[in-house]
Amino acid sequence: MSSPSPSPSNPLLLLFLLLLSIPSSTPSPQSNGQGFISLSISDKGLFFIKDLLIEQAISTLTPLTLPTIQKSIKIPLLGKVYVSLSNITLSHVNVSSSTIQPGETGIAIVTSGMTADLNMTWKYSYRTWVIIPIDISDSGTAQILVEDMEVGLTLKMENQGGGLRLSLMECGCYLKDISITLDGGASWFYQGLVDAFEGKIRSAVAKAITKKLEEGIVKLDAFLQKIPKEVPVDDISALNATFVNDPLLSNSSVGFEINGLFMARDKVSLPKYYLRNSQTSAPCNGQMLQISLDKAVLDSASDVYFKAGIMRWIVDKVPDDSLLNTAGWKYMVPQLYKKYPNDKMQLNISLSSPPVIWIISDQIQATVSSDMTIEVLDGGEVIPVACISMVISASGTVEVSGNNLAGRAGLNEFTLNLKWSKVGRFHMYLIQTVVWVFLKDVAQPYVNSHLQKGFPLPIIHGFSLQNAEIQCSGSAITVCSDVTYADDSYNVKQLLNVPLLINA
């Protein structure tokens, strides 16, 4: 089997990089909190990981140099012969079949029907006493073919203090048949070599491969401890990426669960306590990954950004300039024009409470309560003249754009109420028309320009979602997708220096 390039330094790295995206909708009995983002990897996804893992493992196992083997053997008529096997190198491995199987206690990965090619340098020496003692020696090279080799390991993952801990439960390498072909030497030496060294070569190969895997698990466990428990989203918010349950293992999937709520990066404004919706997300139909975001994730984002005070908007430019001049409001608010004739205006819009969000079948609905303060720009002074409360009902759809979750919103309806005025009463039915034009032509395109950028889903750099589908039901957004791997874009050294849960 050929191996991709470049290859990671750890043969098991890719398995857990993909598994560590985010976690399962069914909590394990050892729950120590609530998880609001979940991921489940199906058997199809596990087989994808397994095939990719094996390719990467082979690339790190070859070439593999084994320790020198020395031994003395007795050869009829010759006596004691001292033999040394050096530069024993595993140069090629081929896998004919493999399996990956989650169980109650861990994940088992087994490759069977493997063949391996090794080459080595041999040297022997002995002393003959025909007339006088004479030292005789010879050397050469040899090729070794290993057939029906099997490699298996069982890994355990558990939540430890909000992080993921990895340990090796079992690891073994078993070789059935070995054949040795010598370049140089004689038949008597070949037979003696096979009889005396087959067991040592078999043991050396098994120990070297097992040791390589054990070292990889130790390094990977240390790497997992460095996974950030707080993933920055922007200057305002971060995602709480702590694991809240042990991984959930079934006979056909692996799942994880993290907190997943947005929180303020300055630690001053903290989200309120959220309850996870009791309804479960709709299952995916045969795709590799199922990523589910509970409604609480959206609520926490709404709460954090509202408390950060950024949901304010000064509107001083619109396509129709007359909307921001008192002359354009002459008949709607006569006293406004009379008091400030032909003065420029601006609209100071701020949300009065966090948006209220619902997830229903195939769409998301939101109710946004805001205050629109009308301000006149008079002689360099900003003068608030009136405030209108608006309750906007909107709905939207979500989509996957690359590895981002994006969306588009549309205006359903809105209501207006005059909160206070310094320029007399408003003809609200006339204002309604102006506000409708403003919301459709200015506010909606502005909001959609941000929604279409989206935010990154927890997909590891180098992997891409393919043929993704979205389901909105049960108060959750579920992304069902297959995954592709772009080998030439993968660089482990770069990955080790960036947050693991961000697809930059």
LOKOLMAR-571069 format. One record per residue (C-alpha): x, z, y; residue in one letter. Coordinates in steps of 0.02 Angstrom, whole numbers, plus 50000, padded with zeros to 5 digits. Each point is the difference from the previous one (the first is absolute). Layout:
<nodes>
+-------+-------+-------+---+
:    c1 :    c3 :    c2 : r :
+-------+-------+-------+---+
:     X :     Z :     Y : A :
...
+-------+-------+-------+---+
</nodes>
This chain:
<nodes>
+-------+-------+-------+---+
:    c1 :    c3 :    c2 : r :
+-------+-------+-------+---+
: 50000 : 50000 : 50000 : M :
: 50071 : 49953 : 50167 : S :
: 50009 : 50129 : 50140 : S :
: 49953 : 49975 : 50182 : P :
: 50125 : 50024 : 50139 : S :
: 50030 : 50107 : 50097 : P :
: 49964 : 50141 : 49878 : S :
: 49974 : 50183 : 50042 : P :
: 50130 : 50128 : 49951 : S :
: 49873 : 50098 : 49900 : N :
: 49914 : 49913 : 49853 : P :
: 49842 : 50105 : 50020 : L :
: 49989 : 49988 : 50189 : L :
: 49874 : 49859 : 50010 : L :
: 49877 : 50086 : 49885 : L :
: 49980 : 50149 : 50113 : F :
: 50017 : 49908 : 50164 : L :
: 49842 : 49908 : 49955 : L :
: 49914 : 50153 : 49927 : L :
: 50037 : 50100 : 50158 : L :
: 49883 : 49901 : 50108 : S :
: 49859 : 50129 : 50001 : I :
: 49885 : 50083 : 49869 : P :
: 49834 : 50016 : 49878 : S :
: 49821 : 50031 : 50044 : S :
: 49977 : 50130 : 49863 : T :
: 50092 : 50163 : 50034 : P :
: 50100 : 50084 : 49863 : S :
: 49962 : 50179 : 49946 : P :
: 50154 : 50062 : 50094 : Q :
: 49928 : 49953 : 50169 : S :
: 50076 : 50092 : 50146 : N :
: 49907 : 49911 : 50140 : G :
: 49895 : 49851 : 50044 : Q :
: 50063 : 49822 : 49995 : G :
: 49918 : 49868 : 50109 : F :
: 50104 : 49848 : 49955 : I :
: 50017 : 49954 : 49818 : S :
: 50077 : 49865 : 49894 : L :
: 49972 : 49953 : 49820 : S :
: 50113 : 49879 : 49908 : I :
: 49911 : 49910 : 49858 : S :
: 50074 : 49948 : 49833 : D :
: 50028 : 49827 : 50074 : K :
: 50099 : 50078 : 50141 : G :
: 50098 : 50109 : 49879 : L :
: 50051 : 49848 : 49897 : F :
: 50055 : 49913 : 50160 : F :
: 50106 : 50151 : 50043 : I :
: 50067 : 50010 : 49823 : K :
: 50058 : 49818 : 49998 : D :
: 50081 : 50016 : 50170 : L :
: 50080 : 50165 : 49951 : L :
: 50078 : 49928 : 49843 : I :
: 50076 : 49854 : 50095 : E :
: 50076 : 50119 : 50127 : Q :
: 50058 : 50121 : 49864 : A :
: 50092 : 49862 : 49908 : I :
: 50088 : 49949 : 50159 : S :
: 50070 : 50176 : 50018 : T :
: 50045 : 50020 : 49816 : L :
: 50106 : 49843 : 49994 : T :
: 50144 : 50001 : 50004 : P :
: 50019 : 50176 : 49928 : L :
: 50171 : 50060 : 49942 : T :
: 50009 : 50120 : 49852 : L :
: 50137 : 50128 : 49964 : P :
: 50150 : 49950 : 49895 : T :
: 49982 : 50037 : 49813 : I :
: 50152 : 50049 : 49896 : Q :
: 50009 : 50040 : 49816 : K :
: 50113 : 49990 : 49849 : S :
: 49932 : 49920 : 49842 : I :
: 50070 : 49982 : 49825 : K :
: 50021 : 49822 : 49937 : I :
: 50043 : 49969 : 49816 : P :
: 50184 : 49953 : 49973 : L :
: 50034 : 50026 : 50186 : L :
: 49963 : 50184 : 50020 : G :
: 49952 : 50076 : 50166 : K :
: 49963 : 49876 : 50139 : V :
: 49981 : 50056 : 50180 : Y :
: 49865 : 49901 : 50093 : V :
: 49951 : 50001 : 50183 : S :
: 49846 : 49915 : 50075 : L :
: 50008 : 49985 : 50190 : S :
: 49915 : 49907 : 50142 : N :
: 49835 : 50012 : 49905 : I :
: 49877 : 49919 : 50119 : T :
: 49814 : 49973 : 49986 : L :
: 49983 : 49827 : 50077 : S :
: 49823 : 49941 : 49963 : H :
: 49833 : 50075 : 49950 : V :
: 49842 : 49910 : 49949 : N :
: 49828 : 50081 : 49979 : V :
: 49869 : 49922 : 49888 : S :
: 49859 : 50127 : 50021 : S :
: 49962 : 50154 : 50103 : S :
: 49860 : 50121 : 50040 : T :
: 49956 : 50130 : 50131 : I :
: 49876 : 50135 : 49957 : Q :
: 49936 : 50144 : 50107 : P :
: 49949 : 50154 : 49903 : G :
: 49944 : 50177 : 50031 : E :
: 50178 : 50063 : 50026 : T :
: 50095 : 49853 : 50071 : G :
: 50035 : 49814 : 50007 : I :
: 50086 : 49922 : 49849 : A :
: 50098 : 49838 : 50018 : I :
: 50063 : 49917 : 49840 : V :
: 50096 : 49837 : 49974 : T :
: 50020 : 49937 : 49823 : S :
: 50072 : 49851 : 49909 : G :
: 50147 : 50000 : 50121 : M :
: 50162 : 49909 : 49970 : T :
: 50165 : 50038 : 50087 : A :
: 50168 : 49912 : 50009 : D :
: 50161 : 50098 : 50016 : L :
: 50181 : 49948 : 50006 : N :
: 50156 : 50105 : 49975 : M :
: 50187 : 50001 : 49971 : T :
: 50067 : 50064 : 49834 : W :
: 50173 : 50054 : 49949 : K :
: 50070 : 50070 : 49837 : Y :
: 50168 : 50061 : 49937 : S :
: 50070 : 50067 : 49837 : Y :
: 50169 : 50031 : 49916 : R :
: 50054 : 49915 : 49839 : T :
: 50134 : 50065 : 49879 : W :
: 50041 : 49847 : 49896 : V :
: 50190 : 50016 : 50025 : I :
: 50021 : 50088 : 50165 : I :
: 49865 : 50069 : 50115 : P :
: 49928 : 49863 : 50109 : I :
: 49866 : 50022 : 50134 : D :
: 49869 : 49862 : 49997 : I :
: 49869 : 49976 : 50135 : S :
: 49878 : 49869 : 50060 : D :
: 49864 : 49982 : 50132 : S :
: 49860 : 49886 : 50053 : G :
: 49822 : 49994 : 50061 : T :
: 49832 : 50016 : 49916 : A :
: 49817 : 49970 : 50033 : Q :
: 49864 : 50119 : 49947 : I :
: 49817 : 49953 : 49979 : L :
: 49873 : 50141 : 50000 : V :
: 49827 : 49959 : 49932 : E :
: 49835 : 50093 : 49992 : D :
: 50049 : 50125 : 50135 : M :
: 49865 : 50113 : 50072 : E :
: 50009 : 50099 : 50162 : V :
: 49867 : 50126 : 50049 : G :
: 49973 : 50136 : 50128 : L :
: 49860 : 50115 : 50055 : T :
: 49988 : 50057 : 50180 : L :
: 49903 : 50143 : 50076 : K :
: 49941 : 50001 : 50181 : M :
: 49926 : 50152 : 50084 : E :
: 49957 : 50061 : 50173 : N :
: 50123 : 50126 : 50068 : Q :
: 49970 : 50069 : 50174 : G :
: 49914 : 49841 : 50057 : G :
: 50137 : 49888 : 49932 : G :
: 50018 : 49908 : 49837 : L :
: 50119 : 50070 : 49869 : R :
: 50065 : 49888 : 49860 : L :
: 50074 : 50062 : 49837 : S :
: 50056 : 49919 : 49839 : L :
: 49911 : 50066 : 49848 : M :
: 50073 : 49886 : 49867 : E :
: 50128 : 49860 : 49997 : C :
: 50074 : 49907 : 49852 : G :
: 50085 : 49841 : 49946 : C :
: 49996 : 49942 : 49819 : Y :
: 50101 : 49859 : 49921 : L :
: 49958 : 49924 : 49832 : K :
: 50122 : 49858 : 49962 : D :
: 50176 : 49964 : 50061 : I :
: 50109 : 49850 : 49958 : S :
: 50181 : 49980 : 50054 : I :
: 50096 : 49836 : 50018 : T :
: 50188 : 50010 : 50023 : L :
: 50116 : 49876 : 50085 : D :
: 50163 : 50020 : 49903 : G :
: 50040 : 50127 : 49865 : G :
: 49965 : 49985 : 49815 : A :
: 49851 : 50024 : 49886 : S :
: 50064 : 50166 : 49936 : W :
: 50007 : 50064 : 50177 : F :
: 49826 : 49936 : 50042 : Y :
: 49921 : 50088 : 49853 : Q :
: 50094 : 50160 : 50039 : G :
: 49947 : 49990 : 50182 : L :
: 49817 : 49979 : 49956 : V :
: 50002 : 50142 : 49874 : D :
: 50094 : 50121 : 50111 : A :
: 49936 : 49962 : 50174 : F :
: 49819 : 49943 : 49985 : E :
: 49934 : 50176 : 50019 : G :
: 50114 : 50038 : 50147 : K :
: 49953 : 49839 : 50090 : I :
: 49816 : 50032 : 49968 : R :
: 50016 : 50176 : 50067 : S :
: 50102 : 49946 : 50152 : A :
: 49873 : 49867 : 50051 : V :
: 49853 : 50120 : 49980 : A :
: 50086 : 50140 : 50096 : K :
: 50055 : 49885 : 50142 : A :
: 49825 : 49928 : 50027 : I :
: 49917 : 50170 : 49987 : T :
: 50124 : 50077 : 50122 : K :
: 49970 : 49857 : 50123 : K :
: 49813 : 50031 : 49995 : L :
: 50020 : 50189 : 50016 : E :
: 50113 : 49979 : 50152 : E :
: 49873 : 49883 : 50076 : G :
: 49858 : 50126 : 49980 : I :
: 50103 : 50137 : 50083 : V :
: 50042 : 49888 : 50147 : K :
: 49820 : 49941 : 50016 : L :
: 49934 : 50179 : 49998 : D :
: 50120 : 50044 : 50141 : A :
: 49941 : 49846 : 50094 : F :
: 49816 : 50047 : 49979 : L :
: 50033 : 50168 : 50080 : Q :
: 50047 : 49908 : 50160 : K :
: 49831 : 49914 : 50015 : I :
: 49930 : 50047 : 50171 : P :
: 49846 : 50109 : 49995 : K :
: 49952 : 49938 : 50172 : E :
: 49999 : 49813 : 50034 : V :
: 49997 : 49946 : 50184 : P :
: 49865 : 49875 : 50044 : V :
: 50039 : 49984 : 50185 : D :
: 50054 : 50111 : 50145 : D :
: 49839 : 50099 : 49988 : I :
: 49957 : 50024 : 49818 : S :
: 50077 : 50021 : 49829 : A :
: 49929 : 49996 : 49825 : L :
: 50004 : 50158 : 49895 : N :
: 50083 : 49931 : 49843 : A :
: 50010 : 50159 : 49896 : T :
: 49945 : 49988 : 49819 : F :
: 49856 : 50118 : 49964 : V :
: 49981 : 49979 : 49812 : N :
: 50107 : 49961 : 49850 : D :
: 49996 : 49815 : 49953 : P :
: 49850 : 49957 : 49895 : L :
: 50044 : 49913 : 49837 : L :
: 49877 : 49913 : 49885 : S :
: 50029 : 49880 : 49857 : N :
: 49974 : 49850 : 50116 : S :
: 50050 : 50052 : 50176 : S :
: 50107 : 50112 : 50110 : V :
: 49929 : 50079 : 50157 : G :
: 50062 : 50104 : 50145 : F :
: 49919 : 50092 : 50143 : E :
: 50067 : 50049 : 50171 : I :
: 49926 : 50088 : 50150 : N :
: 49996 : 49838 : 50100 : G :
: 49927 : 50068 : 50163 : L :
: 50062 : 49951 : 50173 : F :
: 50077 : 50139 : 50102 : M :
: 50074 : 50013 : 50174 : A :
: 50188 : 49978 : 50005 : R :
: 50021 : 50129 : 50137 : D :
: 49918 : 50131 : 49886 : K :
: 49894 : 50059 : 50147 : V :
: 49835 : 49914 : 49963 : S :
: 49960 : 50022 : 49817 : L :
: 49856 : 49914 : 49911 : P :
: 49852 : 50104 : 49948 : K :
: 49974 : 50045 : 49818 : Y :
: 49926 : 49856 : 49902 : Y :
: 49903 : 50000 : 49839 : L :
: 50023 : 49863 : 49875 : R :
: 49844 : 49901 : 49962 : N :
: 49935 : 50037 : 49826 : S :
: 49962 : 49817 : 49965 : Q :
: 50136 : 49901 : 49912 : T :
: 50059 : 49828 : 50050 : S :
: 49946 : 49845 : 49905 : A :
: 50119 : 49952 : 49858 : P :
: 50105 : 49844 : 50010 : C :
: 49976 : 49858 : 49878 : N :
: 50164 : 49962 : 49913 : G :
: 50119 : 50007 : 50149 : Q :
: 50165 : 50093 : 49993 : M :
: 49969 : 50123 : 50142 : L :
: 49854 : 50098 : 50068 : Q :
: 50033 : 50084 : 50168 : I :
: 49858 : 50107 : 50064 : S :
: 49984 : 50074 : 50175 : L :
: 49869 : 50135 : 50020 : D :
: 49893 : 50001 : 50158 : K :
: 50092 : 50159 : 50051 : A :
: 50157 : 49897 : 50033 : V :
: 49907 : 49900 : 50132 : L :
: 49923 : 50157 : 50071 : D :
: 50169 : 50085 : 50015 : S :
: 50072 : 49848 : 50091 : A :
: 49852 : 50000 : 50119 : S :
: 50022 : 50185 : 50034 : D :
: 50188 : 49993 : 50029 : V :
: 49996 : 49853 : 50120 : Y :
: 49853 : 50074 : 50095 : F :
: 50088 : 50167 : 50023 : K :
: 50158 : 49908 : 50054 : A :
: 49901 : 49937 : 50150 : G :
: 50041 : 49816 : 49976 : I :
: 49822 : 49940 : 49977 : M :
: 49989 : 49960 : 50185 : R :
: 49997 : 49830 : 50079 : W :
: 50016 : 49946 : 50182 : I :
: 49918 : 49829 : 50018 : V :
: 50060 : 49912 : 50157 : D :
: 50000 : 49820 : 49938 : K :
: 49859 : 49902 : 49922 : V :
: 49964 : 49814 : 49977 : P :
: 49865 : 50007 : 50134 : D :
: 50079 : 50080 : 50155 : D :
: 49829 : 50028 : 50080 : S :
: 49967 : 50139 : 49873 : L :
: 50137 : 50102 : 50081 : L :
: 49947 : 49980 : 50181 : N :
: 49861 : 50094 : 50087 : T :
: 49929 : 49833 : 50055 : A :
: 49960 : 49961 : 49818 : G :
: 49898 : 50162 : 49990 : W :
: 49909 : 49969 : 50164 : K :
: 49828 : 49987 : 49923 : Y :
: 50026 : 50120 : 49857 : M :
: 50064 : 50144 : 50109 : V :
: 49958 : 49959 : 50181 : P :
: 50076 : 50160 : 50071 : Q :
: 50165 : 49965 : 49912 : L :
: 50020 : 49836 : 50094 : Y :
: 49936 : 50073 : 50161 : K :
: 50124 : 50144 : 49995 : K :
: 50148 : 49899 : 49934 : Y :
: 49972 : 49817 : 50044 : P :
: 50110 : 49875 : 49906 : N :
: 50114 : 50135 : 49931 : D :
: 50086 : 49979 : 49833 : K :
: 49945 : 50109 : 49856 : M :
: 50066 : 50061 : 49834 : Q :
: 49919 : 50078 : 49848 : L :
: 50075 : 50160 : 49931 : N :
: 49940 : 50011 : 49820 : I :
: 50035 : 50151 : 49890 : S :
: 49926 : 50059 : 49837 : L :
: 49903 : 50161 : 50013 : S :
: 50020 : 50041 : 49814 : S :
: 50090 : 49927 : 49849 : P :
: 49914 : 49846 : 49928 : P :
: 49882 : 50038 : 49857 : V :
: 50035 : 49887 : 49851 : I :
: 49898 : 49952 : 49846 : W :
: 50055 : 49897 : 49852 : I :
: 49858 : 49904 : 49922 : I :
: 49986 : 49851 : 49885 : S :
: 50119 : 49861 : 50056 : D :
: 50025 : 50067 : 50175 : Q :
: 50046 : 50144 : 50114 : I :
: 49884 : 50064 : 50136 : Q :
: 50047 : 50106 : 50149 : A :
: 49915 : 50085 : 50144 : T :
: 50106 : 50019 : 50157 : V :
: 49949 : 50115 : 50142 : S :
: 50089 : 49970 : 50165 : S :
: 49988 : 50025 : 50186 : D :
: 50026 : 49854 : 50118 : M :
: 50047 : 50058 : 50174 : T :
: 49981 : 49869 : 50136 : I :
: 50142 : 50013 : 50126 : E :
: 50016 : 49912 : 50167 : V :
: 50172 : 49952 : 50067 : L :
: 49982 : 50032 : 50186 : D :
: 50152 : 49997 : 50113 : G :
: 50119 : 50045 : 49859 : G :
: 49889 : 50144 : 49947 : E :
: 49911 : 50009 : 49831 : V :
: 49824 : 50067 : 50029 : I :
: 49887 : 50044 : 49851 : P :
: 49823 : 49952 : 50050 : V :
: 49899 : 50013 : 49839 : A :
: 50011 : 50039 : 49814 : C :
: 49899 : 49918 : 49863 : I :
: 49999 : 50068 : 49822 : S :
: 50003 : 49867 : 49864 : M :
: 49960 : 50018 : 49815 : V :
: 50062 : 49846 : 49908 : I :
: 49953 : 49952 : 49823 : S :
: 50123 : 49884 : 49916 : A :
: 50036 : 49936 : 49826 : S :
: 50147 : 49914 : 49924 : G :
: 50085 : 49933 : 49847 : T :
: 50171 : 50039 : 49927 : V :
: 50121 : 49879 : 49923 : E :
: 50176 : 49995 : 49931 : V :
: 50124 : 49903 : 50105 : S :
: 50166 : 49992 : 49910 : G :
: 50031 : 50182 : 49954 : N :
: 49896 : 50067 : 50144 : N :
: 49822 : 50062 : 50004 : L :
: 49920 : 49911 : 50148 : A :
: 49824 : 49978 : 50067 : G :
: 49881 : 49922 : 50122 : R :
: 49860 : 50087 : 50097 : A :
: 49840 : 49936 : 50075 : G :
: 49879 : 50075 : 50125 : L :
: 49827 : 50044 : 49935 : N :
: 49914 : 50088 : 50145 : E :
: 50029 : 50127 : 50136 : F :
: 49905 : 50118 : 50113 : T :
: 50037 : 50049 : 50181 : L :
: 49957 : 50155 : 50098 : N :
: 50049 : 50043 : 50178 : L :
: 50091 : 50168 : 49999 : K :
: 50029 : 50014 : 50187 : W :
: 50011 : 49890 : 50154 : S :
: 50063 : 50013 : 50179 : K :
: 49922 : 49834 : 50048 : V :
: 49818 : 50025 : 49956 : G :
: 49901 : 49943 : 49851 : R :
: 50050 : 49855 : 49888 : F :
: 49889 : 49863 : 49935 : H :
: 50053 : 50034 : 49820 : M :
: 49914 : 49848 : 49926 : Y :
: 50110 : 49892 : 50112 : L :
: 50155 : 50102 : 49959 : I :
: 49962 : 49973 : 49816 : Q :
: 50032 : 49813 : 50017 : T :
: 50165 : 50027 : 50089 : V :
: 50060 : 50127 : 49871 : V :
: 49950 : 49885 : 49856 : W :
: 50106 : 49860 : 50071 : V :
: 50143 : 50120 : 50026 : F :
: 49992 : 50070 : 49823 : L :
: 49988 : 49830 : 49918 : K :
: 50127 : 49906 : 50105 : D :
: 50127 : 50137 : 50039 : V :
: 49984 : 50156 : 49891 : A :
: 49965 : 49918 : 49833 : Q :
: 50146 : 49874 : 50007 : P :
: 50115 : 50141 : 50055 : Y :
: 49950 : 50113 : 49855 : V :
: 50012 : 49858 : 49874 : N :
: 50175 : 49954 : 50059 : S :
: 50056 : 50173 : 49942 : H :
: 49894 : 50006 : 49843 : L :
: 50068 : 49833 : 49940 : Q :
: 50177 : 50070 : 50004 : K :
: 49944 : 50137 : 49882 : G :
: 50107 : 50136 : 49927 : F :
: 50116 : 49988 : 49849 : P :
: 49936 : 50042 : 49828 : L :
: 50118 : 50103 : 49893 : P :
: 50090 : 49854 : 49918 : I :
: 50186 : 50008 : 49971 : I :
: 50111 : 49875 : 50091 : H :
: 50032 : 49850 : 49888 : G :
: 49827 : 50007 : 49921 : F :
: 49849 : 49905 : 50066 : S :
: 49814 : 50011 : 49967 : L :
: 49927 : 49844 : 49923 : Q :
: 49817 : 49946 : 49991 : N :
: 49945 : 50166 : 50074 : A :
: 49816 : 50045 : 50005 : E :
: 49912 : 50137 : 50098 : I :
: 49852 : 50105 : 49951 : Q :
: 49910 : 50116 : 50121 : C :
: 49889 : 50121 : 49908 : S :
: 49982 : 50183 : 49960 : G :
: 50075 : 50053 : 50167 : S :
: 50167 : 49921 : 49954 : A :
: 50095 : 49840 : 50032 : I :
: 50075 : 49933 : 49839 : T :
: 50133 : 49865 : 49993 : V :
: 50016 : 49911 : 49833 : C :
: 50151 : 49888 : 49983 : S :
: 50134 : 49925 : 49892 : D :
: 50181 : 50015 : 50054 : V :
: 50145 : 49878 : 50013 : T :
: 50183 : 50042 : 50016 : Y :
: 50115 : 49904 : 50117 : A :
: 50169 : 50031 : 49920 : D :
: 50105 : 49924 : 50139 : D :
: 49923 : 50118 : 50128 : S :
: 50039 : 50159 : 49904 : Y :
: 50147 : 50106 : 50054 : N :
: 50014 : 50175 : 49931 : V :
: 50129 : 50057 : 50127 : K :
: 49881 : 49955 : 50141 : Q :
: 49854 : 50081 : 49909 : L :
: 50093 : 50165 : 49983 : L :
: 50011 : 50009 : 50190 : N :
: 49816 : 49973 : 50043 : V :
: 49842 : 50103 : 49967 : P :
: 49940 : 49957 : 49825 : L :
: 49815 : 49985 : 50041 : L :
: 50018 : 49878 : 50144 : I :
: 49998 : 49813 : 49974 : N :
: 50102 : 49952 : 50153 : A :
+-------+-------+-------+---+
</nodes>
